[in-house]
């Protein structure tokens, strides 16, 4: 894995986003986190047994760690590299996820950032890359990239971006303790399905929590990420061993 709420004590989910595929420039409006229905008792479709030790999660077909996708090469139909994935814009409130690709530049510096609909790209494992970085294929030429909407990050804490979520700390609602987001597990459609976190800031273990339960706090903790979870759900979170 690469290194990259409101009153009366209630937590209010503040996930909202603008669909930036319809405009030439993306703007900052909300964090990106996808809801996943029915995950509390299923891990990769394997039923959890009450009172049993948490299961260990393995990636399903079509799922990728966001940190592996960031930096992946983008190829045209002929297999020629025409861009790189700079980030993943996380879809929320019906807005579809997008890849932020770098058109031109060297070693992740320079060039133009543009958005590409996640479902336009074909993402496949690279058989020659043992670190897990996939290949991305698109049916367009390098020249076609200039027709894609441009992207401009609006703030340093743009939690719609996978890179901004990764490495951030969050508060665990039931305990008030802090944890760190180490990565995101993206579904085959590019939504943030799970967040990979350490149970606490000192732990080297990793567990998975529903990314849809992460929100931005308001009030005294304005801008802080909060994981809405109870003690039972936290204890039952599946393990996700480090590579």
C-alpha positions as MATLAB code, in Angstrom:
seq = 'XXXXXXXXXXXXXXXXXXXXXXXXXXXXXXXXXXXXXXXXXXXXXXXXXXXXXXXXXXXXXXXXXXXXXXXXXXXXXXXXXXXXXXXXXXXXXXXXXXXXXXXXXXXXXXXXXXXXXXXXXXXXXXXXXXXXXXXXXXXXXXXXXXXXXXXXXXXXXXXXXXXXXXXXXXXXXXXXXXXXXXXXXXXXXXXXXXXXXXXXXXXXXXXXXXXXXXXXXXXXXXXXXXXXXXXXXXXXXXXXXXX';
ca = [
       0.000    0.000    0.000;
       1.371    3.358   -0.970;
       1.923    6.183    1.496;
      -0.011    8.865    0.257;
     -22.335   17.514   14.337;
     -24.494   20.060   14.932;
     -26.643   20.651   18.028;
     -27.540   18.552   21.103;
     -24.554   16.308   20.532;
     -26.022   14.810   17.340;
     -23.979   13.998   14.269;
     -25.378   15.325   11.015;
     -24.272   13.753    7.768;
     -22.981   16.496    5.538;
     -22.299   14.658    2.303;
     -23.213   16.756   -0.717;
     -21.423   17.418   -3.983;
     -21.810   19.128   -7.327;
     -21.697   17.005  -10.433;
     -18.620   18.358  -12.057;
     -18.940   16.396  -15.238;
     -21.451   18.996  -16.436;
     -19.041   21.911  -16.074;
     -15.574   22.796  -17.164;
     -14.255   23.320  -13.638;
     -14.864   21.270  -10.520;
     -15.481   23.193   -7.298;
     -15.206   22.183   -3.644;
     -18.543   21.493   -1.952;
     -18.432   18.338    0.136;
     -16.600   15.204    1.182;
     -16.779   12.115   -0.983;
     -18.041    8.958    0.662;
     -20.388    6.343   -0.702;
     -23.161    4.604    1.199;
     -23.202    0.841    1.041;
     -26.444   -0.894    1.941;
     -26.513   -4.090    3.980;
     -22.838   -4.245    4.958;
     -23.249   -4.647    8.697;
     -23.388   -8.443    8.596;
     -21.642   -9.241    5.318;
     -18.004   -9.205    4.367;
     -17.526  -10.068    0.712;
     -20.932  -11.766    0.906;
     -19.809  -14.015    3.779;
     -22.265  -13.848    6.743;
     -20.792  -12.807   10.060;
     -21.421  -15.088   13.027;
     -22.581  -13.276   16.152;
     -19.856  -13.238   18.795;
     -17.236  -14.561   16.384;
     -13.923  -12.852   15.743;
     -14.088  -10.234   12.956;
     -13.446  -11.579    9.483;
     -10.465  -10.650    7.347;
     -11.415   -8.737    4.215;
      -9.973   -9.389    0.780;
     -10.606   -7.214   -2.247;
     -13.404   -8.351   -4.535;
     -13.068   -8.359   -8.306;
     -13.194   -4.793   -9.593;
     -12.264   -3.237   -6.239;
      -9.061   -1.230   -5.850;
      -7.256    0.656   -3.151;
      -7.395    4.352   -4.011;
      -3.675    4.681   -3.249;
      -2.909    2.087   -5.932;
      -5.071    3.815   -8.517;
      -3.505    7.224   -7.898;
      -0.414    7.367  -10.099;
      -1.567    4.612  -12.433;
      -0.834    5.111  -16.140;
      -3.660    5.903  -18.547;
      -3.349    4.160  -21.917;
      -5.126    4.619  -25.223;
      -6.578    1.691  -27.161;
      -3.149    1.029  -28.700;
      -1.571    0.636  -25.272;
       0.319    3.938  -25.415;
       0.528    5.918  -22.194;
      -1.229    9.273  -22.657;
      -1.794   10.438  -19.061;
      -1.612    9.422  -15.420;
      -4.263    9.244  -12.710;
      -3.643   12.179  -10.391;
      -6.577   11.561   -8.039;
     -10.070   10.144   -7.692;
     -13.012   12.528   -7.307;
     -15.459   10.676   -5.062;
     -19.076   10.804   -6.204;
     -21.734   11.794   -3.661;
     -25.454   12.503   -3.685;
     -25.904   10.998   -7.108;
     -22.860   12.610   -8.697;
     -20.795    9.930  -10.393;
     -17.161    9.389   -9.384;
     -14.481   10.640  -11.751;
     -10.820   10.128  -12.350;
      -8.683   13.244  -12.197;
      -6.043   12.696  -14.862;
      -2.874   14.653  -15.546;
      -2.485   15.554  -19.207;
       1.220   16.161  -19.754;
       3.735   17.059  -17.089;
       6.594   15.029  -15.696;
       6.643   12.877  -12.554;
       3.295   14.229  -11.362;
       4.307   17.868  -11.819;
       2.999   20.253  -14.443;
       0.546   19.517  -17.191;
      -3.202   19.994  -16.958;
      -5.635   18.278  -14.613;
      -8.824   17.053  -16.249;
     -11.775   14.929  -15.176;
     -12.732   11.668  -16.796;
     -15.897    9.759  -15.903;
     -14.909    6.655  -13.956;
     -17.178    4.431  -16.026;
     -15.547    5.570  -19.268;
     -12.270    3.958  -18.271;
     -11.433    0.272  -18.183;
      -9.335   -0.527  -15.118;
      -7.468   -3.787  -14.996;
      -4.680   -5.292  -12.863;
      -1.186   -4.989  -14.295;
       0.227   -8.532  -14.337;
       3.760   -7.146  -14.209;
       3.164   -4.905  -11.183;
       3.334   -6.828   -7.923;
       2.530   -3.686   -5.887;
      -1.063   -3.664   -7.103;
      -1.020   -0.567   -9.325;
      -3.526   -1.198  -12.121;
      -3.578   -0.065  -15.727;
      -6.238    2.314  -16.991;
      -7.429    2.172  -20.607;
      -9.554    4.739  -22.444;
     -10.889    4.843  -25.978;
      -9.387    8.224  -26.820;
      -6.165    9.718  -28.061;
      -3.811   12.049  -26.280;
      -5.313   14.906  -28.266;
      -8.789   14.044  -27.038;
      -7.708   14.756  -23.454;
      -7.826   18.502  -24.123;
     -11.598   18.240  -24.652;
     -12.173   16.900  -21.113;
     -13.385   19.267  -18.339;
     -10.547   20.898  -16.426;
     -10.179   20.347  -12.688;
      -9.087   22.800  -10.030;
      -8.871   21.865   -6.379;
     -10.715   24.499   -4.375;
      -9.076   23.955   -0.983;
      -6.426   21.957    0.819;
      -9.105   20.009    2.710;
     -11.102   18.923   -0.308;
     -12.488   15.702    1.088;
     -14.152   14.868   -2.209;
     -10.692   13.755   -3.304;
      -9.290   10.382   -2.320;
      -5.847   11.856   -1.731;
      -7.252   14.327    0.823;
      -9.124   11.620    2.696;
      -6.071    9.368    2.879;
      -3.873   10.366    5.786;
      -6.573   12.427    7.510;
      -7.593   11.785   11.106;
     -11.175   11.319   12.212;
     -13.020   11.176   15.516;
     -14.822    7.959   16.445;
     -18.292    9.061   17.506;
     -18.962    6.631   20.356;
     -15.589    7.031   22.053;
     -14.237   10.384   20.911;
     -10.906    8.728   20.177;
      -8.999    9.530   17.000;
      -8.121    7.223   14.138;
      -6.326    7.718   10.855;
      -7.617    6.944    7.377;
      -4.933    4.881    5.673;
      -6.731    4.220    2.397;
     -10.073    3.864    0.654;
     -11.515    0.787   -1.013;
     -13.157    1.795   -4.281;
     -15.972   -0.228   -5.804;
     -16.087   -1.239   -9.450;
     -17.997    2.006  -10.115;
     -15.428    4.154   -8.299;
     -17.408    4.860   -5.130;
     -15.642    4.858   -1.776;
     -17.039    1.639   -0.343;
     -14.843    1.322    2.735;
     -12.273    3.381    4.569;
      -9.191    1.545    5.784;
      -8.376    2.868    9.238;
      -6.159    2.065   12.179;
      -8.224    1.447   15.353;
      -6.230    4.225   17.030;
      -3.315    6.482   16.134;
      -0.750    4.185   17.756;
      -1.963    0.915   16.237;
      -0.339   -0.827   13.299;
      -3.465   -2.925   12.702;
      -6.054   -1.998   10.101;
      -9.816   -2.432    9.920;
     -12.513   -1.520    7.407;
     -15.451    0.809    8.133;
     -18.270    1.947    5.871;
     -17.050    5.091    4.111;
     -20.648    6.343    4.008;
     -20.549    6.747    7.802;
     -17.821    9.385    7.594;
     -19.018   12.992    7.695;
     -17.739   16.501    8.381;
     -18.482   17.921   11.834;
     -19.928   21.391   12.376;
     -19.763   23.821   15.259;
     -16.806   23.669   17.628;
     -15.277   20.838   15.595;
     -15.963   22.498   12.242;
     -14.188   20.663    9.442;
     -13.248   17.608   11.498;
     -14.030   14.213   10.041;
     -16.261   12.018   12.210;
     -16.938    8.293   11.947;
     -20.515    7.555   13.053;
     -20.278    4.082   14.577;
     -21.125    2.374   17.849;
     -18.927    0.135   19.976;
     -20.489   -3.070   18.653;
     -20.002   -2.078   15.027;
     -16.441   -0.961   15.672;
     -15.535   -4.243   17.372;
     -17.063   -6.228   14.492;
     -15.227   -4.312   11.740;
     -13.328   -6.698    9.467;
      -9.557   -6.756    9.598;
      -7.576   -5.571    6.600;
      -3.961   -6.730    6.893;
      -1.223   -4.488    5.610;
       0.609   -5.528    2.455;
];
